[in-house]
Amino acid sequence: MVKNLAPAPTRDQRREHIIHVAREVFFEQGYSATSMSSIAARLGGSKGTLYNYFKSKEELFEAQVRDMCGPAADRILEATLEGEPEETLTLLGEQYLQHLFLEQTIRMFRILVAEAQRSPELAQIFYEVGPARARKGLEIYLGKAKARAQLDLPDCTLAADQFLALCKGSTHLQFLLNLIPPLNTEQIRLQTRRAVDAFMTLYGPKTRS
């Protein structure tokens, strides 16, 4: 009787597996101490096979950043597609904080900070793929809400920065410094609600005589 054999993984699937395994190595050893040889050893294959997918450690780490930050930014941007300001900002704020307080997000952030002086291009990629992209999406949404007279905003760029800062509050810095554990779901909801309330108090539509 012929057994059904599982289909061989595609090139994309193998690439995703490499990214996943390499992330574990980067997190355990840090960027500087990690080598392509150590990643290949963890994968159980040759360094030559690894180079078929990624030409350098820098390229592989860049793939890590894009793999982690790109989807998170997409989810945050999806929250700004439509809807009333309070509802939309609440959804966006919760998505934002959920990503910020993920352990893997913090570990990646700490690696990038440690390497920012030696490899500023990695930090730039992180900023453009993640924070800057999400912030721009929020800015565009605020501009549309302003045009619909749902918000009274003198400066959408400033307002976007202010909202994200309100969401983070002081807890994100405390978490970065390992002073508090990550916020749970209820704490994220409460912190987001307070941020939205403060934002709407400042920028909600004003009644004009």
N, C-alpha and C positions, 0 to 999 in steps of 0.2 A: 504493500500500500504506500503510495507516494504521499509524503507529508507536505502540508502547505507551508511554504517558506515565507517568512516575513519579507516584504519588499525592502530592497536595499535603501538606506537613507539617501535622500537627494543631496545635491551640493549645498542647497540652502539650509537643509536640516543639519548637515555636518558643520556648516559655518556657525549656526546658532549654538550647536553643542560646544564648539571651540570657545565662543564668546562666554558661555555660561561657566565653563571650567576655568577659563582665564580670569574671570571675575573673582572666583574663589581664591586664586593664587594672588592676585593683586591685593585683595582685602587682607589676606593672611600675611603677606610679606612686604606690602607697600610697593609703590611703583619702582623706586630706584633699585630695590633688592631683587625684583622680579626680572627674569631673563626669558628669552624665547625657549631656551633649553629646559628651564624649570617648568614652563607651561607644557612643552612637548612631553616631558616626563610624566606629568600629571595626566595628560591625555592618553599616555601609553603608546604613542607613536613616535615617528622620527621628526626631527626638526625640519627636514626637507618637506615633509607633508604639511607641516604648519605653515611654512613659507609659501606653499601653493595657494593659501587663502589670505595670508597677511604678510606684507613685505617686511614689516618691522614691528617692534614692540610698540612704537608710537602709533602706528596705524591700528594695531589691535586694541590699544587703550582708547583711541578715538572711537572705535566701533562700540566699546563699552559705554562710553558717554552718550553716544547717539541712541543706543539700544535702551538705555535707562531714561534719558531725558526726553527723547522725542515722543514716545507714547504718552508720557505724563503730560507734556505740553498739549498734545492732541486732546486729551480728556478735559483739560482746563479750557481749551479753546471751544470745545463742543458746548460747554456750559454757557458760553457767551453768544450763541447763535441767535437766540430770540428770548422773549419773555419779559415780564415786568422786572424793574430793577431789584426789588427786594428778593424776589424768588431767584433771579439769575445770579445776583451777587452772593446769595447764600449757597447756592450750588457750587459756584466757582470757588468761594472761600473754603468750603469743606474739601473739595478736590485738592486745592492748593495745600492745605494743612496736612491732609492725609499723605500727600507725597513728601512734604518736608519732614515729617516725623517717621518716615520709614527708615529702618536701620540701614538698609543698603544705600539710601540717599545720603545719609549722614556719613557713612564710611567713604563713599565716593567723594563727597565734599571735602573731607579731611585730607584725602590723598591729593586732591587738586590744589588745596591751599598749601600743602607741604611742597608741591612741585611748581607752584605758580612762578617762582623766581627763575628756576632753571628751565621750565618749559611753559612759558606764558601762552603759547599757542593752544595748549590743551585746555587751559582755563578759558580762553577766548571761545573755543568750540563749545564748551559747556554753557557758557553764558548765552551764546547766540542760539543754540539749539533748545535750551530750556528756559531760563528766566526771561531773557529778552523777548523771546517769541510769545510766551504767555502774557507778558506785560503788554506787548503790542496788541494782542488780541483783546485784552481788557480795555485798552485805550480806544480801540475802534468801536467796541460795544458802547462805551460811555459816550462817544461822539454821536452815535445813533440815538441813544437815549436822550441826549441833550437836544438833538434835532426834533425829537417827538415831544419835547417839553416834559419828559418824565423826570429829568434831573436838571438842576440849575448849576451848571459847571462853568467857571471862568476859564479853566485850563484842564483839559482832559488828561494830558500827560502827567501833570502834578497829581490830579485826583487818582489816577491809576496807581501811582507810587504810594500815595497816602492809604489807599484801601489795602494794598498788600502789606504795608507796614502795620496797619491796624490788625490785620489777620494774624500776623506773626507775634505781635505784642512783645513782651519780655520773655515769654516762655521758650521761644525758639533759641535765643541766645543761651538761656540756662540749659537747654537740652544739648546744644553744641558743646558746652563746657562740662557736660556730664554731671550737672548738678541736680537734674530731675529726670525721671523716666519719660518715655514718649507719651504724649497725650493719648488717651483712649477715645473711643468714638463719641461718647457723651461730652467729654471735655472739649473736643474739636467742635462739636455742634454749639456748645455754649460760647466758646471763644469767637466763633464765626458770627453767631447771633449778635454778640456785643459789638463786633466790628461793623456789621451791617447797620445796626441801630445808630452807631456814632456817625457813620458815613451818611446815612439818610437824614439825620438831624442837621448835618452840615450842608448837604447838597440836594436834599429833597426839593421838589417843586415848590416855589414860593408863590403865595397869593399876592398879586399885584393890584393896586387900586387903579 
